[in-house]
Amino acid sequence: CIECSSDECFDKEYMPKGFEHVSAYKEGAIKDQVVRVTQFNHHLPNSLTPKKAISEDQYNLAASELDHLTSPDCESVLGRSMTPTLVEWGFGSTVNSVVKPYMHALSYGYCIKNPTGFIKYNCSNWETLFQPVSKPLANEDTCQMEHLALEDPTKCATAFCGKKKYSAIGQPEFFFSSEYHECCAKYSFDKHGGKMLPKTHVDIGFFGSVSLILHHALRPSKTLQSKINEAKENMKWPKAGTPMIGMHYRAGDACLEEEVTLGRKCDTFETYMSHVHHVAGKYGIKHIFLATDSAAAIKSLPKYKNYTFHYNKVA
């Protein structure tokens, strides 16, 4: 959840409309107060090929700007840089710790170096999984703007970088500090709308901005791409262009013995599949990429005869 950081997930002030009661968890949420995430219907476009969110020119311009800020020559121009520290507290917080430092660098003029800070994950460094951020992305360099190191009245360049400490049970202690919280909230779309975007990203919007940042930062390394290709082959991945639904059925934290866990409920696989039926029926999709380590879910797949499931075998 890119917009979640620290208590922001449980603070009514930052909650999207309709989700305010999730914060009841902090006082000990009861069963009928807990939001059922899978019951919310999100907007579905009329077709699988809607109008492009970003034009080719906008893409090249924005990608060129990121290429400049991540290039080896950047620091000789701006004289300062940020090395984002990864937050290892679930996928959402890790992604969050990449996107928001990028936005701060774009807003105030900082060079960006490879994120660092793998402690809990079994990775030696950033390039174990991803290409160096200094590798150019744009098809051609169309960036005409002069990068300036603007006066930065915040402490976010420090809050987003530097060594992070984790508690004995694995919680990131800094995650709950007011400084880190304020810097994450500064780039909250729910709180500020489009005003939180870097000036050069206003025209492409929040979705376009976040998508482009992640596209730039999370390009698989050769080793990871090779493993992805191997996994797709083992899963009998369909030919390129085949529409698919990706579904992550974890049955993890929310399915612990507690009545509720972090404001979520342990929905059954059948509940998830009811939403698959809705989306698949709208677009005529027959292939499902299932990410799960639930043997029970995989065992139930034969009864869904209308679909072809692609998944890693559970050991």
Protein Blocks (a to p, Z undefined) as FASTA:
>chain_A
ZZbgcjllmgfklpcghilmmmmmmnopafklpccfklpccdddfbfbdcdfbdfklmmm
mmmmmmmmmpmklmmmnopacddddddebjklmmmmmmmmmmmmmmnopaddddehifkb
ccfblklmmccfklcfbfbdcbfbdcdddddfbfklmmmgcjddddfkopafklmpmklm
mmmmmmcfklnmmmlpcfklmmnommlmmmmmmmmmmgccfklmmmmmmmmmmnopaceh
iacdddddfklmmmmmbfbgghiacddfklmmmmmmmmmmmnopabdcdddfbfklmmmm
mmmmmbccdddddZZ
